[in-house]
Amino acid sequence: MSDIELAHTWELDATDLAKIREFLTLAYDGEFSDTDWANSLGGVHALIWADDELIAHGSVVQRRMLVADRLLRTGYIEAIATHPEHRRNGYGNAIMDGLELVLRGAYELGALSTGGDAVRLYTERGWQLWEGPTSVFGRSGVELTPDEDGGIYVLPVTGPVNLSGPITCDFRDGDVW
């Protein structure tokens, strides 16, 4: 397996960013919007290259989550993908190794939104399903996000959290979770 490169967005040049954006569009079958792209920037990227070809990517960006009346500095996982020709070869786990290193060094909580086949990747690594209600600090105050209930996973970093209580994320454009 190739080495994992960890780089903050500012450390990536325009050529690398263009390659990552193109890769994510391919990996997500064209379903990776400009807003999805914007939400994956501004944090640390984990990258696996084979020569000049990107094999796998993920990023962790800072967000704030309100959990049990505590506002936690949260590393939010974004844009996890493996090239279609290289799936099921351990690259997703390798990317998560790098991102979790960042989480444990810089954040109080890790969080992500996922479903389907990807759930196993995270639960086998110790990520836990958030069982309580989800919401967002919206334009009109706290707004429930019931469509996200059952699809949010967390990795407590600095201590346990009550998984059955409410969790509220900060607002952002596009998918708030």
C-alpha positions as CSV (number, residue, x, y, z in Angstrom):
1,M,0.0,0.0,0.0
2,S,1.2,3.5,-0.8
3,D,2.0,6.0,1.9
4,I,-0.6,8.4,3.2
5,E,0.0,12.0,2.7
6,L,-1.5,14.4,5.2
7,A,-1.8,18.0,4.0
8,H,-3.8,21.0,5.0
9,T,-5.8,22.6,2.2
10,W,-3.4,25.6,2.1
11,E,-0.5,23.2,1.4
12,L,-2.1,21.8,-1.7
13,D,-1.4,23.6,-5.0
14,A,-4.0,24.4,-7.6
15,T,-3.0,21.3,-9.7
16,D,-3.4,18.9,-6.7
17,L,-6.7,20.5,-5.8
18,A,-8.0,20.2,-9.3
19,K,-7.0,16.5,-9.3
20,I,-8.7,15.9,-6.0
21,R,-11.9,17.6,-7.2
22,E,-11.9,15.6,-10.4
23,F,-11.2,12.4,-8.4
24,L,-14.2,13.1,-6.1
25,T,-16.5,13.6,-9.0
26,L,-15.5,10.3,-10.4
27,A,-15.6,8.4,-7.1
28,Y,-19.1,9.8,-6.3
29,D,-20.4,9.0,-9.8
30,G,-20.9,12.6,-10.6
31,E,-22.8,13.3,-7.4
32,F,-20.3,15.5,-5.8
33,S,-21.5,19.1,-5.9
34,D,-19.6,22.4,-5.7
35,T,-21.0,22.8,-2.2
36,D,-19.8,19.3,-1.2
37,W,-16.4,20.3,-2.5
38,A,-16.4,23.6,-0.5
39,N,-17.4,21.7,2.7
40,S,-14.4,19.4,2.3
41,L,-11.9,22.2,2.2
42,G,-10.2,24.2,5.0
43,G,-8.9,21.3,7.0
44,V,-6.5,18.4,6.7
45,H,-6.7,16.0,3.7
46,A,-5.5,12.4,3.8
47,L,-4.3,11.3,0.3
48,I,-3.0,8.1,-1.2
49,W,-1.3,8.5,-4.6
50,A,0.0,5.9,-7.0
51,D,2.5,7.8,-9.0
52,D,0.4,10.8,-10.2
53,E,-3.0,9.1,-9.8
54,L,-5.1,9.7,-6.7
55,I,-6.3,6.4,-5.2
56,A,-8.1,7.5,-2.1
57,H,-9.0,10.7,-0.3
58,G,-10.7,12.0,2.9
59,S,-10.6,15.2,4.8
60,V,-11.4,16.4,8.3
61,V,-12.7,20.0,8.8
62,Q,-13.4,21.8,12.0
63,R,-17.0,22.2,13.1
64,R,-18.8,22.9,16.4
65,M,-21.3,20.5,17.8
66,L,-23.5,21.1,20.8
67,V,-23.6,17.9,22.9
68,A,-25.2,17.9,26.4
69,D,-25.0,21.7,26.7
70,R,-21.3,21.6,25.8
71,L,-20.0,23.1,22.6
72,L,-17.4,20.7,21.3
73,R,-14.6,21.4,18.8
74,T,-15.4,18.6,16.3
75,G,-13.4,17.2,13.5
76,Y,-15.9,16.4,10.8
77,I,-15.0,13.8,8.2
78,E,-15.7,14.7,4.6
79,A,-15.2,13.4,1.1
80,I,-14.1,9.9,1.9
81,A,-13.6,8.1,-1.4
82,T,-11.6,5.4,-3.0
83,H,-11.0,5.1,-6.8
84,P,-13.6,2.6,-8.2
85,E,-10.8,0.4,-9.5
86,H,-9.1,0.2,-6.1
87,R,-12.0,-0.4,-3.8
88,R,-12.0,-3.2,-1.1
89,N,-8.2,-3.1,-0.8
90,G,-7.9,-1.3,2.6
91,Y,-7.5,2.2,1.3
92,G,-10.5,3.5,3.2
93,N,-9.0,2.2,6.5
94,A,-5.7,3.7,5.6
95,I,-7.3,7.1,5.0
96,M,-9.2,6.8,8.3
97,D,-5.9,6.0,10.1
98,G,-4.6,9.3,9.0
99,L,-7.7,11.3,9.7
100,E,-8.2,9.7,13.1
101,L,-4.6,10.7,14.0
102,V,-5.6,14.3,13.3
103,L,-8.9,13.9,15.3
104,R,-7.1,12.6,18.3
105,G,-4.5,15.3,18.2
106,A,-6.7,18.3,17.6
107,Y,-10.4,17.7,18.5
108,E,-12.7,16.8,21.3
109,L,-15.1,14.7,19.1
110,G,-15.1,13.2,15.6
111,A,-18.3,13.1,13.6
112,L,-19.5,12.1,10.2
113,S,-22.7,11.3,8.3
114,T,-22.9,8.0,6.4
115,G,-25.2,5.1,5.5
116,G,-25.3,1.9,3.5
117,D,-22.2,-0.1,2.9
118,A,-19.9,2.5,4.4
119,V,-21.3,2.0,8.0
120,R,-19.2,-1.1,8.5
121,L,-15.9,0.8,7.8
122,Y,-16.6,3.2,10.7
123,T,-18.2,0.9,13.2
124,E,-15.4,-1.6,13.0
125,R,-13.0,1.3,13.8
126,G,-15.0,2.2,17.0
127,W,-17.2,4.9,15.6
128,Q,-20.6,4.9,17.4
129,L,-24.1,5.6,16.0
130,W,-25.7,8.7,17.5
131,E,-29.0,7.5,18.8
132,G,-30.5,10.8,19.9
133,P,-32.2,13.5,17.8
134,T,-30.1,15.6,15.4
135,S,-30.5,19.3,14.7
136,V,-28.7,22.3,13.2
137,F,-28.2,25.9,14.4
138,G,-30.3,27.2,11.5
139,R,-31.2,30.6,10.3
140,S,-34.2,30.6,12.6
141,G,-32.5,29.0,15.6
142,V,-32.2,25.3,16.4
143,E,-34.0,23.2,13.7
144,L,-34.5,19.5,13.9
145,T,-32.9,17.3,11.1
146,P,-35.0,14.1,11.4
147,D,-33.8,12.9,8.0
148,E,-30.3,12.6,9.5
149,D,-31.3,10.6,12.6
150,G,-29.8,7.2,12.5
151,G,-27.0,8.3,10.0
152,I,-24.6,10.3,12.3
153,Y,-21.6,8.5,13.8
154,V,-19.2,9.9,16.4
155,L,-15.8,9.1,17.7
156,P,-15.4,10.5,21.3
157,V,-11.9,11.8,21.7
158,T,-11.7,13.5,25.1
159,G,-14.3,11.5,27.0
160,P,-17.6,9.7,26.7
161,V,-20.7,11.3,25.4
162,N,-24.4,10.5,25.9
163,L,-25.3,9.0,22.5
164,S,-29.0,9.1,23.2
165,G,-29.1,12.8,23.9
166,P,-29.5,15.6,21.3
167,I,-26.6,16.7,19.0
168,T,-26.7,20.0,17.2
169,C,-24.2,21.0,14.4
170,D,-23.3,24.4,13.2
171,F,-24.9,25.7,10.0
172,R,-23.3,25.5,6.6
173,D,-24.4,25.6,3.0
174,G,-25.5,22.3,1.3
175,D,-26.0,19.2,3.5
176,V,-25.7,20.5,7.1
177,W,-24.6,17.0,8.2
